[in-house]
Every structure is written in C-alpha cells, then in structure tokens.
Amino acid sequence: NILVFIYLQFQAVARLGNYASAIKDKSEADLPATDAVVLDLTKESGKKMQQAKTRNTKAVPALTIALAQDATALTYVYGGMTKEWPDGLASKIMKDLNKKYVPDNQTAKTEMKLKLMNIKMKKGENPAL
C-alpha cells in the first residue's frame, strides 16, 4: 500500500522537522482547545502551548503535501479542518487516517491480508515497481 510507504516517510520527516509529537492519534496535552486562543507568552504554560501550536502548524501542511498524490487520503486533511482549527488539526487527521488504513482488530487484519493475497499481476508487470 502506497499510503504505508508515505506514512513511514512522513514520520521520518516529522521527526527531522521536530513536529512528530503533533502527528499522534491524540492531541498534545499542551495544545490549546482552539487555534483562536490568545496565549500569554510571559508564562511557561503559554510558551508550551505556543510550541504545540507551532508543531501543529508545521504538521498540517506537511501532511497535505505528503497525501497530495492520493485524492482519497487528501480528504482526511479537509476533515481535519474544523471550526476550532480552521487550518487543520494534525492529530485528528492522523487519527482518521489510522482508523481507515491501519487495522486495529483481527477481522480487519484478515480482510487486508485477503485483499493482498488476491492481487494479481499481469504478464510482464514488475512487482518491484
């Protein structure tokens, strides 16, 4: 699945870009409830919230770029754009993507294995491509 490959690459880029904590299934503890919250940057809690917002701000466009080749996957970016986070919430995007593409129970895993086993190659096709 190309999305698994993209996901692995994206995780590596997120670690390099210092926003990997923004692409978990659950929002960071320091992330404010909405993007509109005015932060007091003179306090440590405000600084932590700003850092979490910055990580989210980096993650959403990176997800958009990473998923741009797959129109279906890209719809999850749009789904992450909420009233509270109009530019997108990375953790919601990742949670929804994982729910769709990462099996979390034995039945889903079995269904994915059956789909994989039913893939047929045509004469002359190269599996490495």
C-alpha positions in Angstrom: 0.0 0.0 0.0 1.5 3.3 -1.1 0.0 5.0 2.0 2.0 2.9 4.3 5.2 3.9 2.4 4.1 7.6 2.6 3.3 7.2 6.3 6.8 5.9 7.1 8.4 8.6 5.1 6.2 11.3 6.7 7.1 10.1 10.2 10.8 10.4 9.4 10.3 13.9 8.1 8.2 14.8 11.1 11.0 13.7 13.4 13.5 15.8 11.5 11.2 18.8 11.4 10.6 18.5 15.2 6.8 18.1 14.9 6.4 14.3 15.4 4.5 14.8 18.6 1.8 16.7 16.6 1.1 13.6 14.4 -0.1 11.2 17.1 -3.7 10.0 17.3 -4.3 12.2 20.3 -3.7 15.9 20.5 -0.7 17.1 22.5 -1.5 17.9 26.1 -0.2 21.4 25.7 -2.2 22.1 22.6 -5.0 24.7 23.2 -8.6 23.7 22.7 -8.8 26.1 19.7 -6.5 27.9 17.3 -8.1 31.2 18.4 -7.0 31.0 22.0 -4.8 34.1 22.9 -1.8 32.8 24.7 0.1 34.5 27.5 3.7 34.0 26.3 5.1 35.5 29.5 4.1 32.3 31.3 5.6 28.9 30.9 2.2 27.3 30.1 1.7 29.9 27.3 5.1 29.1 25.8 4.4 25.4 25.8 1.0 25.9 24.2 2.7 28.1 21.5 5.2 25.4 20.8 2.5 22.8 20.4 0.6 25.1 18.1 3.7 25.6 16.0 4.2 21.9 15.7 0.6 21.5 14.5 1.1 24.4 12.1 4.1 22.6 10.6 2.4 19.2 10.5 -0.8 20.0 8.7 0.8 21.4 5.5 3.4 18.6 5.6 0.5 16.1 5.7 -1.2 17.9 2.8 1.9 17.6 0.7 2.5 14.0 1.7 -1.0 13.0 0.8 -1.4 15.1 -2.3 -0.9 12.1 -4.6 -3.9 10.3 -3.2 -7.2 12.2 -3.5 -9.0 9.9 -1.1 -6.3 10.3 1.6 -6.3 14.0 1.0 -9.9 14.2 2.0 -8.8 13.4 5.6 -6.8 16.7 5.6 -10.0 18.5 4.8 -11.7 16.5 7.5 -9.1 17.8 10.0 -10.2 21.4 9.3 -12.7 22.1 12.0 -14.4 25.2 13.5 -11.9 25.1 16.3 -8.9 24.5 14.0 -9.8 26.0 10.6 -6.3 25.3 9.1 -6.4 21.7 10.4 -5.6 19.7 13.4 -2.8 17.2 12.7 -3.8 14.7 15.4 -7.4 14.5 14.0 -6.1 13.9 10.5 -3.8 11.1 11.8 -6.5 9.6 13.9 -8.9 9.4 11.0 -6.2 8.1 8.6 -5.2 5.4 11.1 -8.8 4.4 11.6 -9.3 4.0 7.9 -5.9 2.5 6.8 -4.4 0.8 9.9 -6.3 -2.3 11.1 -6.9 -2.4 14.8 -8.6 -5.8 15.2 -8.1 -9.3 13.9 -11.0 -9.1 11.4 -9.7 -6.0 9.7 -6.2 -7.6 9.6 -7.6 -10.7 8.0 -9.6 -8.7 5.4 -6.4 -6.7 4.5 -4.4 -10.0 4.1 -7.1 -11.4 1.9 -7.1 -8.3 -0.3 -3.3 -8.6 -0.6 -3.4 -12.2 -1.5 -6.0 -11.5 -4.2 -3.7 -9.0 -6.0 -2.9 -10.4 -9.4 -0.1 -9.3 -11.6 -0.4 -9.2 -15.4 2.1 -10.7 -17.7 5.2 -8.5 -17.9 4.5 -6.5 -14.7 7.4 -6.0 -12.4 6.5 -6.3 -8.6 9.4 -4.0 -7.7 7.7 -1.1 -9.5 
